[in-house]
Amino acid sequence: MEFFIRVFLLCMLELAARISHVAANPVSFNQGFDKLFGDQNVVTLDPAGKSVRISLDKFSGSGFISREKYFYSKFSAAIKLAPGYTAGVVATFYTSNCQIYPNTHDELDIEFLRHVDGKCWIVQTNLYGNGSVTKGREERYRLWFDPSEDFHYYTILWSKKWTVFYVDNIPIREIPRIEAMGGEYPSKPMSLYGTIWDGSSWATDGGKSKVNYEDSPFKVTYSDFVLDGCSIDPTQRDSQNCDNSTSFVTNFGGLTKEERIKMGSFRAKYLTYSYCDDRKRYPNLLPECAHIP
Ligand SMILES: *[C@@H]1O[C@H](CO)[C@@H](O)[C@H](O)[C@H]1NC(C)=O
């Protein structure tokens, strides 16, 4: 149920967003993004608008959206989660095309979920394709650092054949596009988002721990944005016009052997949940699971 509520909410938010133009690479917040909601809680931190801070207070969450839509791209930002976070607060860095394709949307998520008892942060990644909102493909991880102490890099690499999530340039998850996934591999142009919102109903301990607004506002800062992909008319269904793009993702050929080893070490230590291990939820595992080590 919570998936539907969430997806619906995100769709509504996107409807409010504008579509406009041109983002250079790498980009400042001012160059590449617009406010999406909670305008008064979206604040640039330097005169050039390189970084942005978004916050959640008892009146509103907030968020931003890239001006352009991309057909395959590397999306990256340095993100710092302010200390004083509590249960129930969700901060995100994700891609979606919900406003153009409300019933068949694609989405790639990095979500920061605060763990109740203080020290331990949880990061969740997820993928939806062509409106597959009933099929969560979640993974959750601990991190080897406290993400509220300093900026760290979080990256979503979305290419025609692979999706890879990275933390500080270490690949933490690779999803190959295999035939059996069909339309469930994201394959329409997407925008990039950063949001912070109240996830009391589900984020921490399955919703048992709510946001405590005595500690608000909760803040998260984004900087060093990278939008390295082919920006395109969002209704374009075919990536052909992007196939000659010189962007890194067009030519991405998968992880190297060394990167796979790094990813393996990370996962052995920090992976706490994978839908591919969840036989209760998926008695027949989703097809790509057979290809994920
Ligand atoms: C996406 O979903 C729609 C509606 O369910 C379906 O008609 C279409 O064939 C699907 N597209 C792909 C690529 O699977």
Ligand as a Chemical Component Dictionary entry (heavy atoms), coordinates in Angstrom:
data_LIG
# 
_chem_comp.id                   LIG 
_chem_comp.type                 NON-POLYMER 
_chem_comp.pdbx_formal_charge   0 
_chem_comp.three_letter_code    LIG 
# 
loop_
_chem_comp_atom.comp_id 
_chem_comp_atom.atom_id 
_chem_comp_atom.alt_atom_id 
_chem_comp_atom.type_symbol 
_chem_comp_atom.charge 
_chem_comp_atom.model_Cartn_x 
_chem_comp_atom.model_Cartn_y 
_chem_comp_atom.model_Cartn_z 
_chem_comp_atom.pdbx_ordinal 
LIG C1 C1 C 0 4.341 -0.915 -20.532 1  
LIG O1 O1 O 0 3.077 -1.080 -19.950 2  
LIG C2 C2 C 0 2.015 -0.816 -20.844 3  
LIG C3 C3 C 0 0.722 -0.824 -20.030 4  
LIG O2 O2 O 0 0.674 -1.889 -19.145 5  
LIG C4 C4 C 0 2.042 -1.848 -21.963 6  
LIG O3 O3 O 0 0.992 -1.605 -22.857 7  
LIG C5 C5 C 0 3.397 -1.736 -22.687 8  
LIG O4 O4 O 0 3.503 -2.750 -23.660 9  
LIG C6 C6 C 0 4.530 -1.863 -21.709 10 
LIG N1 N1 N 0 5.776 -1.552 -22.380 11 
LIG C7 C7 C 0 6.806 -2.382 -22.385 12 
LIG C8 C8 C 0 8.016 -1.910 -23.104 13 
LIG O5 O5 O 0 6.787 -3.460 -21.838 14 
# 
loop_
_chem_comp_bond.comp_id 
_chem_comp_bond.atom_id_1 
_chem_comp_bond.atom_id_2 
_chem_comp_bond.value_order 
_chem_comp_bond.pdbx_ordinal 
LIG C1 O1 SING 1  
LIG C1 C6 SING 2  
LIG O1 C2 SING 3  
LIG C2 C3 SING 4  
LIG C2 C4 SING 5  
LIG C3 O2 SING 6  
LIG C4 O3 SING 7  
LIG C4 C5 SING 8  
LIG C5 O4 SING 9  
LIG C5 C6 SING 10 
LIG C6 N1 SING 11 
LIG N1 C7 SING 12 
LIG C7 C8 SING 13 
LIG C7 O5 DOUB 14 
# 
